[in-house]
Amino acid sequence: MSEIKLRLDERKRGAFFIEEDGKQVGEMVIGVSDTAVTVYHTEVDENMSGKGLAKSMLDEMVGYARKQNLQVVPLCEYVHVQFKKHPEEYQDVWRK
């Protein structure tokens, strides 16, 4: 499985992303504040869809939020749907 990396600029905007063979195949665009991780958009290369990449990035992002003691603001459709489908899994980090 590809490693998920996080890049943030000095304003704490960036993304969790997955690269395979030097090419980015998945990205979850985020912004981090003192209290929250806002997720704007999740995208996976169409050739890689169905391989669980979006879910892997979701798990990584939620793990990051928990470690940093942040809430998650799911503006991204994918993340919002996952939170609604599995509220018990995410209620500790979900800022509704």
Secondary structure, 3 states (H helix, E strand, C coil): CCCEEEEECCCCEEEEEEEECCEEEEEEEEEECCCEEEEEEEEECHHHCCCCHHHHHHHHHHHHHHHCCCEEEECCHHHHHHHHHCHHHHCCCECC
